[in-house]
């Protein structure tokens, strides 16, 4: 019962803290809008063009593939540390996890997502 009370207090305080941070953002924001305050700041140099430019979609694809394999590393590291204490089922699960990610890599290669040119 004591753990549930601690959990409830933690959830309430964290929710109140998040609400307080959002409220502080609204209270502390500047109210006077002007062309100078809304312009893009580039190290004191006046901007030459609009800040909104279009990026090629291949950069997004590289970011997604990197993220997939970065998450794989994060999930497999604890497994590698405790592999001796885990049973056969955990090892099979790790191989299934790696197989799914390799399937994603094969799919990316077949769709020629990883080609730079």
Z-matrix of the N, CA and C atoms (Angstrom, degrees):
N
C 1 1.453
C 2 1.536 1 111.34
N 3 1.346 2 114.81 1 -36.56
C 4 1.459 3 119.19 2 -179.56
C 5 1.527 4 110.97 3 -63.55
N 6 1.347 5 116.77 4 -36.73
C 7 1.460 6 120.45 5 179.88
C 8 1.526 7 111.35 6 -65.25
N 9 1.346 8 116.54 7 -37.58
C 10 1.463 9 120.09 8 179.06
C 11 1.522 10 111.59 9 -66.95
N 12 1.324 11 116.79 10 -36.94
C 13 1.471 12 120.08 11 177.82
C 14 1.525 13 109.76 12 -66.47
N 15 1.339 14 116.50 13 -42.83
C 16 1.467 15 119.64 14 177.42
C 17 1.530 16 111.10 15 -62.65
N 18 1.326 17 116.87 16 -40.97
C 19 1.461 18 120.67 17 178.03
C 20 1.524 19 111.21 18 -63.94
N 21 1.327 20 117.09 19 -42.85
C 22 1.460 21 120.67 20 179.48
C 23 1.526 22 111.12 21 -64.08
N 24 1.325 23 116.81 22 -42.67
C 25 1.471 24 120.31 23 178.32
C 26 1.524 25 110.04 24 -63.60
N 27 1.337 26 116.87 25 -42.11
C 28 1.464 27 120.42 26 178.38
C 29 1.520 28 111.41 27 -61.58
N 30 1.337 29 117.68 28 -46.02
C 31 1.462 30 120.75 29 -179.94
C 32 1.524 31 111.70 30 -63.62
N 33 1.312 32 116.41 31 -41.45
C 34 1.473 33 119.94 32 -179.95
C 35 1.529 34 110.48 33 -65.87
N 36 1.343 35 116.67 34 -46.79
C 37 1.465 36 119.30 35 -179.37
C 38 1.524 37 112.28 36 -66.09
N 39 1.322 38 117.60 37 -39.07
C 40 1.462 39 118.74 38 178.97
C 41 1.524 40 111.56 39 -68.22
N 42 1.323 41 117.58 40 -36.52
C 43 1.454 42 120.57 41 176.21
C 44 1.525 43 110.95 42 -66.21
N 45 1.323 44 116.76 43 -43.26
C 46 1.465 45 120.07 44 177.63
C 47 1.523 46 111.23 45 -64.03
N 48 1.327 47 117.61 46 -37.48
C 49 1.461 48 120.43 47 178.08
C 50 1.527 49 111.12 48 -64.85
N 51 1.329 50 116.49 49 -42.51
C 52 1.464 51 119.87 50 178.69
C 53 1.521 52 110.87 51 -63.56
N 54 1.324 53 117.01 52 -43.13
C 55 1.472 54 120.71 53 178.23
C 56 1.522 55 110.33 54 -63.92
N 57 1.341 56 116.85 55 -39.23
C 58 1.469 57 120.22 56 179.22
C 59 1.527 58 111.23 57 -64.62
N 60 1.329 59 117.76 58 -37.85
C 61 1.467 60 120.36 59 179.08
C 62 1.531 61 111.31 60 -67.97
N 63 1.312 62 116.94 61 -38.58
C 64 1.472 63 119.97 62 177.64
C 65 1.523 64 109.81 63 -67.16
N 66 1.328 65 116.90 64 -42.00
C 67 1.468 66 120.77 65 178.54
C 68 1.530 67 110.14 66 -64.59
N 69 1.329 68 117.99 67 -39.70
C 70 1.466 69 120.89 68 178.94
C 71 1.521 70 110.73 69 -64.01
N 72 1.314 71 117.14 70 -34.98
C 73 1.454 72 120.12 71 176.54
C 74 1.519 73 112.18 72 -63.98
N 75 1.332 74 116.20 73 -40.58
C 76 1.465 75 119.14 74 178.27
C 77 1.521 76 111.79 75 -70.34
N 78 1.323 77 117.56 76 -36.86
C 79 1.457 78 120.90 77 -178.74
C 80 1.524 79 110.84 78 -71.23
N 81 1.320 80 117.96 79 -39.60
C 82 1.466 81 122.24 80 -173.76
C 83 1.526 82 114.48 81 -87.86
N 84 1.310 83 118.96 82 -3.94
C 85 1.459 84 119.07 83 -177.97
C 86 1.527 85 110.88 84 -72.15
N 87 1.324 86 114.83 85 153.56
C 88 1.461 87 117.95 86 -179.96
C 89 1.524 88 109.35 87 -77.67
N 90 1.304 89 114.91 88 144.18
C 91 1.464 90 120.22 89 -175.77
C 92 1.528 91 112.60 90 -101.63
N 93 1.331 92 117.44 91 -26.30
C 94 1.458 93 121.14 92 -176.75
C 95 1.523 94 109.29 93 -85.24
N 96 1.300 95 115.80 94 109.48
C 97 1.458 96 119.65 95 179.16
C 98 1.520 97 108.88 96 -94.48
N 99 1.315 98 114.81 97 135.27
C 100 1.453 99 120.15 98 177.10
C 101 1.533 100 107.99 99 -145.60
N 102 1.306 101 115.26 100 168.77
C 103 1.459 102 120.16 101 -178.91
C 104 1.526 103 110.90 102 -65.46
N 105 1.326 104 116.88 103 -34.05
C 106 1.462 105 120.45 104 -178.74
C 107 1.533 106 110.15 105 -70.35
N 108 1.336 107 117.60 106 -43.95
C 109 1.462 108 120.69 107 -178.87
C 110 1.517 109 112.41 108 -70.09
N 111 1.300 110 117.92 109 -29.04
C 112 1.461 111 121.11 110 -179.20
C 113 1.522 112 113.28 111 -89.63
N 114 1.339 113 118.22 112 -4.24
C 115 1.463 114 119.97 113 -178.89
C 116 1.530 115 109.93 114 -80.70
N 117 1.308 116 115.03 115 159.73
C 118 1.457 117 121.21 116 178.71
C 119 1.515 118 109.12 117 -76.96
N 120 1.325 119 116.15 118 133.13
C 121 1.462 120 121.13 119 179.98
C 122 1.515 121 108.94 120 -98.50
N 123 1.320 122 116.89 121 121.84
C 124 1.458 123 122.13 122 -179.61
C 125 1.523 124 109.27 123 -126.74
N 126 1.310 125 116.92 124 72.77
C 127 1.469 126 123.49 125 175.52
C 128 1.526 127 112.37 126 56.59
N 129 1.291 128 118.03 127 37.70
C 130 1.451 129 121.45 128 177.72
C 131 1.506 130 114.79 129 84.10
N 132 1.314 131 117.98 130 -5.39
C 133 1.464 132 121.71 131 -179.59
C 134 1.526 133 108.01 132 -94.15
N 135 1.301 134 116.43 133 136.25
C 136 1.460 135 119.56 134 178.08
C 137 1.523 136 109.48 135 -65.16
N 138 1.327 137 117.42 136 134.25
C 139 1.467 138 119.25 137 -178.66
C 140 1.523 139 111.38 138 -64.81
N 141 1.332 140 114.66 139 141.36
C 142 1.456 141 120.27 140 -177.62
C 143 1.521 142 112.43 141 -86.03
N 144 1.334 143 116.27 142 -30.69
C 145 1.458 144 119.78 143 -177.72
C 146 1.525 145 109.07 144 -146.57
N 147 1.306 146 115.44 145 -175.38
C 148 1.444 147 121.44 146 179.19
C 149 1.526 148 109.99 147 -68.09
N 150 1.323 149 117.24 148 145.48
C 151 1.462 150 121.45 149 -179.06
C 152 1.524 151 111.95 150 -76.27
N 153 1.308 152 118.16 151 -17.27
C 154 1.462 153 121.78 152 -179.10
C 155 1.523 154 109.12 153 -85.71
N 156 1.327 155 115.04 154 107.54
C 157 1.453 156 120.20 155 176.26
C 158 1.522 157 108.08 156 -121.63
N 159 1.308 158 116.08 157 157.48
C 160 1.452 159 119.98 158 -179.91
C 161 1.522 160 109.38 159 -93.59
N 162 1.336 161 114.99 160 128.51
C 163 1.450 162 120.99 161 175.50
C 164 1.515 163 108.96 162 -96.48
N 165 1.307 164 114.34 163 151.09
C 166 1.452 165 119.66 164 177.88
C 167 1.528 166 109.31 165 -69.50
N 168 1.322 167 117.47 166 144.02
C 169 1.453 168 122.64 167 -176.27
C 170 1.523 169 111.86 168 -66.34
N 171 1.333 170 118.51 169 -21.44
C 172 1.467 171 120.07 170 -178.42
C 173 1.521 172 110.95 171 -64.13
N 174 1.326 173 119.16 172 -29.19
C 175 1.459 174 120.69 173 177.25
C 176 1.527 175 110.55 174 -66.84
N 177 1.316 176 116.98 175 -36.70
C 178 1.457 177 120.91 176 175.98
C 179 1.522 178 110.20 177 -64.63
N 180 1.317 179 117.14 178 -42.11
C 181 1.464 180 120.63 179 178.97
C 182 1.521 181 111.29 180 -62.54
N 183 1.330 182 117.70 181 -42.77
C 184 1.461 183 120.16 182 177.39
C 185 1.526 184 110.92 183 -62.61
N 186 1.305 185 116.92 184 -39.46
C 187 1.464 186 120.11 185 179.36
C 188 1.520 187 111.29 186 -64.44
N 189 1.325 188 117.64 187 -41.05
C 190 1.462 189 120.70 188 179.39
C 191 1.521 190 110.90 189 -65.91
N 192 1.330 191 117.71 190 -43.74
C 193 1.465 192 120.66 191 179.16
C 194 1.523 193 110.17 192 -64.59
N 195 1.327 194 117.70 193 -41.28
C 196 1.464 195 120.29 194 176.19
C 197 1.519 196 110.92 195 -61.31
N 198 1.308 197 117.03 196 -43.47
C 199 1.462 198 121.08 197 -179.29
C 200 1.521 199 111.44 198 -62.50
N 201 1.323 200 116.89 199 -40.01
C 202 1.459 201 120.43 200 179.01
C 203 1.524 202 110.29 201 -60.60
N 204 1.314 203 118.18 202 -46.80
C 205 1.453 204 120.04 203 -176.59
C 206 1.519 205 112.13 204 -78.64
N 207 1.311 206 117.79 205 -23.33
C 208 1.455 207 120.48 206 172.98
C 209 1.524 208 109.93 207 -68.79
N 210 1.305 209 117.14 208 -43.74
C 211 1.465 210 121.02 209 177.47
C 212 1.519 211 110.47 210 -65.20
N 213 1.318 212 116.99 211 -35.85
C 214 1.468 213 120.13 212 176.87
C 215 1.523 214 109.92 213 -59.58
N 216 1.309 215 117.17 214 -44.55
C 217 1.460 216 120.66 215 179.66
C 218 1.523 217 111.27 216 -63.34
N 219 1.309 218 116.64 217 -41.76
C 220 1.455 219 120.46 218 -179.84
C 221 1.524 220 111.07 219 -64.35
N 222 1.323 221 118.55 220 -38.83
C 223 1.453 222 121.10 221 -179.59
C 224 1.523 223 112.54 222 -77.46
N 225 1.323 224 118.39 223 -30.25
C 226 1.463 225 120.04 224 -177.64
C 227 1.524 226 113.23 225 -84.70
N 228 1.313 227 118.61 226 -19.15
C 229 1.462 228 119.73 227 -179.60
C 230 1.531 229 112.42 228 -62.79
N 231 1.330 230 120.57 229 -50.33
C 232 1.470 231 118.81 230 177.68
C 233 1.531 232 112.28 231 -62.11
N 234 1.310 233 116.74 232 -33.71
C 235 1.462 234 119.51 233 176.91
C 236 1.525 235 110.36 234 -62.70
N 237 1.322 236 117.26 235 -43.20
C 238 1.460 237 120.75 236 -179.34
C 239 1.528 238 111.76 237 -65.80
N 240 1.316 239 116.97 238 -31.89
C 241 1.460 240 120.31 239 179.85
C 242 1.528 241 110.82 240 -70.83
N 243 1.330 242 118.27 241 -40.13
C 244 1.459 243 122.27 242 -174.96
C 245 1.527 244 113.26 243 -107.99
N 246 1.314 245 118.45 244 26.16
C 247 1.458 246 120.64 245 -175.76
C 248 1.528 247 111.59 246 -64.90
N 249 1.326 248 117.88 247 -30.27
C 250 1.468 249 120.13 248 -179.41
C 251 1.531 250 112.06 249 -70.34
N 252 1.328 251 118.19 250 -33.07
C 253 1.458 252 120.67 251 -179.39
C 254 1.532 253 113.09 252 -83.90
N 255 1.313 254 117.17 253 -17.46
C 256 1.460 255 120.57 254 -177.56
C 257 1.523 256 110.39 255 -84.23
N 258 1.288 257 115.04 256 156.05
C 259 1.455 258 119.22 257 -179.11
C 260 1.512 259 112.66 258 -89.52
N 261 1.305 260 114.43 259 -173.18
C 262 1.454 261 121.71 260 -178.91
C 263 1.531 262 111.14 261 -64.76
N 264 1.337 263 117.51 262 -34.87
C 265 1.461 264 120.86 263 -179.42
C 266 1.529 265 110.93 264 -61.26
N 267 1.336 266 117.25 265 -40.34
C 268 1.465 267 120.70 266 179.74
C 269 1.524 268 110.95 267 -66.73
N 270 1.314 269 116.74 268 -36.75
C 271 1.466 270 119.83 269 178.66
C 272 1.523 271 110.06 270 -66.95
N 273 1.321 272 116.74 271 -40.78
C 274 1.468 273 120.30 272 176.87
C 275 1.523 274 110.25 273 -63.45
N 276 1.325 275 117.28 274 -41.46
C 277 1.466 276 121.22 275 177.82
C 278 1.531 277 111.16 276 -61.66
N 279 1.319 278 117.40 277 -39.64
C 280 1.462 279 120.60 278 178.48
C 281 1.529 280 110.70 279 -64.61
N 282 1.331 281 116.68 280 -40.37
C 283 1.461 282 119.13 281 177.75
C 284 1.531 283 111.60 282 -66.76
N 285 1.328 284 117.08 283 -36.40
C 286 1.471 285 120.00 284 176.21
C 287 1.526 286 110.16 285 -64.44
N 288 1.336 287 116.39 286 -41.97
C 289 1.460 288 121.50 287 179.08
C 290 1.525 289 110.92 288 -61.37
N 291 1.326 290 117.04 289 -46.47
C 292 1.458 291 121.03 290 179.66
C 293 1.530 292 110.15 291 -66.70
N 294 1.330 293 117.01 292 -37.39
C 295 1.472 294 119.99 293 178.86
C 296 1.525 295 111.10 294 -63.56
N 297 1.335 296 117.58 295 -40.23
C 298 1.469 297 120.24 296 177.33
C 299 1.524 298 111.19 297 -63.37
N 300 1.321 299 116.74 298 -40.70
C 301 1.459 300 119.13 299 178.99
C 302 1.529 301 111.67 300 -70.20
N 303 1.324 302 117.23 301 -35.85
C 304 1.462 303 118.99 302 175.26
C 305 1.529 304 111.04 303 -66.90
N 306 1.321 305 116.64 304 -33.91
C 307 1.456 306 120.01 305 174.00
C 308 1.531 307 110.42 306 -61.01
N 309 1.324 308 116.80 307 -41.41
C 310 1.463 309 120.50 308 176.28
C 311 1.513 310 112.53 309 -63.91
N 312 1.338 311 116.42 310 -38.23
C 313 1.457 312 119.80 311 177.57
C 314 1.525 313 111.27 312 -67.00
N 315 1.333 314 117.46 313 -42.43
C 316 1.466 315 120.97 314 177.86
C 317 1.527 316 109.86 315 -62.58
N 318 1.324 317 116.41 316 -40.68
C 319 1.466 318 120.41 317 177.57
C 320 1.527 319 110.87 318 -61.53
N 321 1.340 320 116.82 319 -42.78
C 322 1.465 321 120.73 320 179.78
C 323 1.529 322 110.83 321 -65.03
N 324 1.312 323 117.09 322 -38.12
C 325 1.463 324 120.24 323 179.25
C 326 1.528 325 110.22 324 -69.36
N 327 1.330 326 117.22 325 -41.38
C 328 1.464 327 120.30 326 179.63
C 329 1.522 328 112.07 327 -65.59
N 330 1.321 329 117.62 328 -35.77
C 331 1.463 330 121.49 329 178.22
C 332 1.522 331 112.16 330 -81.86
N 333 1.333 332 116.52 331 0.58
C 334 1.470 333 123.86 332 178.76
C 335 1.527 334 111.60 333 59.02
N 336 1.332 335 115.54 334 38.14
C 337 1.464 336 120.34 335 177.57
C 338 1.523 337 110.58 336 -74.07
N 339 1.315 338 117.38 337 -32.07
C 340 1.456 339 121.18 338 -174.36
C 341 1.519 340 114.01 339 -86.38
N 342 1.301 341 118.43 340 5.24
C 343 1.471 342 120.90 341 176.95
C 344 1.515 343 109.14 342 -81.79
N 345 1.323 344 116.21 343 128.69
C 346 1.455 345 120.44 344 -175.58
C 347 1.523 346 111.82 345 -77.70
N 348 1.278 347 119.68 346 -35.73
C 349 1.457 348 121.96 347 -172.63
C 350 1.455 349 116.88 348 -90.79
